Each structure stands twice: as C-alpha cells, then as structure tokens.
Amino acid sequence: MTRLVLGPDEATLQQIKLAAAEKDTPFYLYDMEVFGARVEALRAALPGCDLYYSAKANPHPNMLSTAAAMGCGIELASLGELNAIVTAGIEPARTVLVGPAKSERLIAAAIEQDVTVVVESENELLRIIRLATGRTRSVQVMLRLNITGARGGLRMSGHQFGMSRSQILTCLELLSTARELSFTGYHGYLASQLLSAADVIHNAKLVVDVVTELRELGFPATNIDLGGGFGIGYAQGEKELDLAALQPDIPHVQSAAGGAQLMFESGRFIAGPAGALVCRVVDIKTIDNRRFVLLDGGMNASGLFGGGNGMRNLNHSVVRDATVVTGGTPANICGPLCTPMDRLATNVPCAAAIDDLVVWWNMGAYGLTAAPVDFLSFPHPIEVFHDQLAIRL
C-alpha cells in the first residue's frame, strides 16, 4: 500500500542515515511517492473538481512538475513562482495568480504568459485593463471574495484579501465593457489548516451562497475557486483531516454551484507529509535544572518554527544509527540562533546525545522557503530526494 505520510519506517531511517553521512545537516528529505499519493487521495475525495497545487507551500521544481504531471493546475503568488513554472516547462495557461499587492511587472508577466489573474481590488482591475489594452488574446480574470463567517484558526476574511460585495459589483460592471478581459468566475479562499471536514464544507458553502446571489443578479460564473485549506496534524496525537467525510457533501456543493466548475487548491496537505527536516545535535547542557538540547538547525531552517504562526513541540524523532531512540529526560530543544525565540520544543522527553539526529516530520510545506534562512548567515539547508539523493543547494 502506498504511504500517505513520510515517517520513521526502516527504509526512511536508512535513507536518512545515508544522506546524513554524505551531506551536511540540516537538510530536507522529500518522498515524491508520498507527494503523489496525497494528490491522488485528495482528488478521490473531490470527484469532478479541479485540483490546483499551491506553489507557495513548496516551489521546488520536482514538486511543481510532479503536480502538473498528475493533472493539477498551479496556484502562483509571485514573479519568482511564475518563472519557476516556466523553467519547469509547465503550461502557464493551467495556472492562477493570487496575492493582494501585485506589481505591474508581475501582472504584465502573467498577462504575457496567459495566466488567469485573481483580482483583489478595483485598482488592480483597472491596472489589468490598462496593461491588456490592444491584446488579441483575452486575459482571463477571477474576482476574489472577502466573506465573513468562515471557520478555521487561520482565517482570511476580515484581512487584506479580496473585496466586499459592493466592490465586486463595481468590478463586474467594469468587466462588462473591458473587451480584452474575460471574466471566468470567483475566488473564495477563506481559511487555512482546517482539520475538520465540516469546516471545509461550511466554508465552501459560504462561497457558493455568495456566488449564487451574484448569479441571480446576472453575473454567473464559469469557475468557482473554493480555496481549500486542507490541514495536516503537526503535533503528536493531533487528528488528521478525514477525507472520506468530505465526499457526501461535495455533490451538494456542486449542485448549488449552478453548473460552475469547482476548483480546490492545496499545498500544505499535499507537500507537508512528504517532507522531513533532519538536524544534528551539537550540544546538550543543563541550566538551573533545565535541560537544553541544541541543534544545528532551527527557525532559520523551517518557517514552521517562527513568525506569528510559529509552532512548538512538532512531531519529531530522535534517531541514532537509523534507529529511533525514545524516552529520556525532558528537555527544551533549541536551534543555533542568538535569540530565545529559537526554541523548537518545550519540556519534551528527549534521549538525544551529541551527534544524534533529530528528525522533524510533516515539514514538506512552508519549511525552507518560509524560513528566515539568512538570519545570522548560516548555510541554507539542502534538499534531498528519497528515491535518488538528488539535491539542490
């Protein structure tokens, strides 16, 4: 049976041992079989829906090309991500561009590459209209909705994303006379890191209800991007999203959409469990009866540890000679940075000795590219692939 999570099985531990003997720590280990299996599992839970991979979760070329080869569109948010898909040979017409502050350079590049642009404001739409003037091929655009009432800890409504109902109506009137633009639908990404199928469906219905109202006003949609926000369990014992629980309600959402094609986006759910971060224990000491295990990688190696949404006590294993070592005296596990914020776990059992490895699981998304990698100028972690030890510095 294909694995849906990269974890401490014998084959993975041996691969970590081999990679750690050849490469400097910290490094990322990815398994593209797990990545592909999660794409398939999510698609099976969303029959009849289009699936997009969110490049911001992990824009490594292997991730982008694998997602595209499996039939996913790509969700972009920057010129760098657009350049990455072009370099990877991915068809830009199967991409959507999101983001609340798109520069003229970014918009112009997206127009040139036939990327669908998700409009965040009236000013942005006017900019697109101006940049598209004189084109023979129409520029496809969607309008992003800002909707209250969403469920989930990381909610997008009430923040800088999308537009209110009155602003949407203004944009729709502008689009009715913009000959170079083609309106294809609405975008409604409302929340992230959802672990409840009921919350995913609740948010999807909120979007479809607003789109239904707009359709009744004479503004139907060809496509409705419902975002997704499919979450993963980071901490030990944290429940996983039950994909099977989504399936009974998806047909009802599709029916309410009035014939529009439903789109879902996912980055964290697909890439997260396909990756692990491997660090080495550099030192161990006790201060005022508190034990500290110090690693060569911390906040600088993974964005999951720092920032406003930084997490502690994530699922990890202490590994010695390809064997997991359990138990041990409680310790704070910290990284190498000169800040008390670089604390990765607090008072957790830790049997580590100097030169052991600490492997953090579920690190394939929002890890390396979301980390402050240049803080204190430590070397950047490398990326290793499970099947062939292909690395990218």
N, C-alpha and C positions, 0 to 999 in steps of 0.2 A: 504493500500500500504506500502511495506517495505521501511523504511527510508534509504537513502544513506549517510546521514550526522547526526552525533550526535550534537544536538543543544538545544537551550533553550525552549523546549516544556515542558508542565506541568509535564509529567512523569519523565523526566530527572531532572528537577529542584527539584522535591520532593526527588528523589534518592540522589541528591547532598546534600540536607538538612539533610537527614537521615545519610548519610556517614559522613558529617562534624560534626554531633552530636556525632558520635561514634569513629571517627578516627582523628588523628592529621593531620592538614594541614602542608605543601602542600601534596596533593595526586593526583594520576591519576585515572580517571574514564574511563572505556572502555565498549563499547557495541559490543558484538560479532555478534549480528544480523546485525548491520551496516557493520561490517567487512565482513561477509558472503555475504551480498547484493552487496558489491563492487566487490568481486571476481566474482560473477555471472554477474554483469554488464560489467566488463572488458572482461570476456570470451565471452559474447554475441557479443561484438564489434570486436572480433578477431577469427571468426569461422575457425576451422581447425588448429588453432595454439596451441602449448603447452604453458601453463602459469606457471611461477615459482614465488614463493614468496621470496622476498629478506629479509633474516633474519636480516640483519644489520639495517633495518628500525625499527623493534621491535622484539627482540628474546624471548619474554615471551612465556613459554610453551603453553599457551592457543592459542596464535596466530599461533605458528608453527603447533600444532596438528590440529587446525581448517583448516588451509590452506591445509595441507596434506589430511585431510578427505574429502575436497572438490575437490581433484584430482590435486592439484598444486604440482609441484616439489618444491624444496627448494634451493635457492642460498645461499651458505656459503662463509665466508671470513676469518674464524679463527678456531683454535682448540676448543675454547670455544663454538662457534656455532655448530661445528660438535658434540661435546659432548652433547650439548643441544638436538639435534635431536635424538641422540641415546637414551638419557634418556627418551625422549618423545615417544619412540617406533616407530619412523618414519623410513621407509626403506631408508637407505643411497644411494641405487642404483638410487633413484629418485632425486639426488642432484648434483649440480655442485659447484666446489670450485674455487673462483676467488681471485685476490689480487696480487700486484706487487712484494711482497717480502715474499714468502712462505718459512718457515724454513723447514729443513729436517724432523724435528719431525712432523710438520703439513702434509707434503707430505706423509710421511710414514703412518700416521694415515689414511689419505684419501685413500691411496692405499689399506690398510688393510680392510677398510670399503666399497670398491668398488665405491667410489665417482668419478665422472668424473672430471678431473683436467683441468682447463683452463690455458694453458701455456702462460707465459708472456715474456719469453726470451729464447734464445738458451741455456744459462747456466742452466736455470730451467729445460729445457727439458733433458739436459744431466744428471742432478741430478735425474730426474724421471726415466730415463732409468737405471741408476745405482741401484736405490732403488728397481726397479721392476725385476731386474735380477733373474732368477730362478723361477719366479711365474708360476703357471699352468694356472691361470685365467688372461686374458689380462687386462691391465689398459687402460681405455678409456680416451682419451685426446682431447681437442679442442685447437685451436690456436687463440690467441686474436689479432685482427687487430687494428692498430693505423692509423686512417683515418682523413685527414683534410677536411674542408668544411662543418662540422656539424653545425646545427642550435641549438640555445638554450643558455641561460645565463651561465649554469654550464656545460661547455663542457669538455670532457675527452681527446679529441685529442690534440696533442701538449704538453701533460704532460707525466707522467711516465708509462702510461698504454699501454700494447700491444707492437706490433712490426711493423716495416716498411715492405714494400713489399719484399725487398731482404732478410731480416731476416726470414720472413715467408717461403720463398722458401728454405732457408738453413734448417729450421726445418722440412719441408716436405721431403727433401732428407734424413735427419736423421731418420725420421719415416719410410721411405721405407725399412729400414734394422733393425728396432727395433722390434724384434719378440714378445716381451712381451707387446707391446703397440698397441692399436687400435685407429686410427685416426677417429674421428666421425664428425668433422666439425669445423666451425669458430665461433668466438665470436666477436661481434662488438657493445659494449655499448658505445655510442658516447656522450650522454648529459643527464642531469637530469632536473627535474622540468619544463617539457615542458607543456605549456598551449595551444598550437596551434596544431591541428590535422595535419595541413600541415607540421609543423616542424617534427612531429613524422614520417610521411610518407617520407619526404625528407631524414631524417637520415637512415631510413630503406632501401631506395633505394640506398644510398651511399654504404652501406654494401653489398647489393645484387650485385651491379655492380662489386665490387672488387672480390666477390666470383665467379661471372660469368667468370671474366678474369682468375682466378685460375683454374676454371673447364676446360676452353678451353686449359689451359696449361697441363692438365692431372691430376689435383688434385681436384676431385669432393668432395662435402660434403654431408653427410647424414643428418646433422642438421646445422641450422644457428641460432645462438642466437643473436637476434637483440636488446637485452637490453630492452629499452622501454623509460624510463624517463618520464612516465606519471605523470603530475604535478597536484597540487591542489591549489585552491585560498586561500591564507593565510590572506590577508588584506581585510577589508570591501570594497565591490564593485569590487574586483578582479575577473576577469572572470574565469569560470571553463572550463576544457578541455571538448570539445564536442565529446563524444564517437561516436555518430551517424555519425559524419563527417569522422571517420576513415574507416567505413565499405565499402564505394565504392572503396577505393584504395587497401584494403588488398588483394583481389583476384589478382590484377595486380602484387603486390609484390610476392605473392605465385607463380604466373606463371613464373615470371622472375627468381625465385629461382631454376628452373630446376628440380623440384621433391624433393628437400630437405625439411625436416620438419622445419617449422619456430617455433622459441621459443621466447617468450617475458618474461621479468622479471618486477616485480613491488613490491615495498614495501610501498613507501610514499602514492601512490594513494589508496592502499587497507587499510592500517592501520591508516593513518593520520586522516581522518574524523571520525574514530571510537573511538577517544580518546579525552579527555579534561583534562586540568591541573587546579586544584582547589587550590587557595591560599587565605589566610586571611589577611585583612587589620590590620596592627599592629599600625601604627601611621600616622598622617596627620599633615603637617606643611607648613608654608609659609616663604620663604627666599627671600628677595629683590623682592617682588611681584611675585615670582614664587611659585606655589603650588606643593607640593610633597605628593603623596600617597605611603606609604611604606608597602610592603608585606613581608610575611614570606618565600616566595619562589621567586627565580629569575633565573639568569644564572645557579646557582647550581642545579636547578630543571629541566631545559629543555635546551637541546643543540640547540634549535632553536633560543635562545636569544643571544648566544655568538659565538665566533670564527670568522673566516674570512667571513662566510656567515650569520652572525647573523642578525636577523630581528627585527624591531621595529613596534609598532602600529599594532600588530596582532589582529585578530578578537577576541573580548572578551566581556563579560557581567559582570556588577556589580549586585550581587544577594544578596537580603536581605529577609530572611524568605521565600525562594522558589519563590520570585518574582524579576523580572528584574527591576532594577532602572536605568532610562535613564537620559540624560541631565547632568547638573551640571557644576560647574566652571572648566575650563580647568586645567589640572594637568599633571605633569610628574609622571608616575608610575614606581617605582623602587623596586628592591629586597633588601635583607638583607646584601649583601656582601660589604666589605670595599673597593670598587672600583667604580669610576664613570662609568665604563663600564656596571655596573649592572642597566641599565636603559631600561625598557621594552616598554615604550610608552612615546611619547613626545607631550606635549600640547594637550591632548585629553580631551573631555568633560568627567567629572568623578564626579558622585554624591555620591561617596562612603563615608561612615562613618566608624569609627573604629569598628572592628569586622565583617564588611560585608565581603562577599566573592567576589573575582574576578576570573571568570572562563575563561580560555583561550581555545578556540575551535581549532579543527584541530591539536591536539597535540599528536595523537597516534603514530606518526613516528618520529624518531630522537629526542625523548624527553629525557626520563630518561637515557638511556644507552649512549646517545651522550653528556650528560651534565658533567661538572666538579664537580661531586657530592661531592668530598672530599675536595674541596676548602673551607677553614675555618672550616671544620669538622662539618658542620650542619648535622642533621639526614637525611638519604636518604628518599625521598618521598616513600610512599607505593603505591601499585596498587590495585584498587578496580574494580570489575566487575559488570556491571549494573544489571545483572539478579539475582545475588545471593550474592553480597557483599563478594565474595571470594577474599582474599587478599594475597599478597606475600610481606613480609617485604624485 
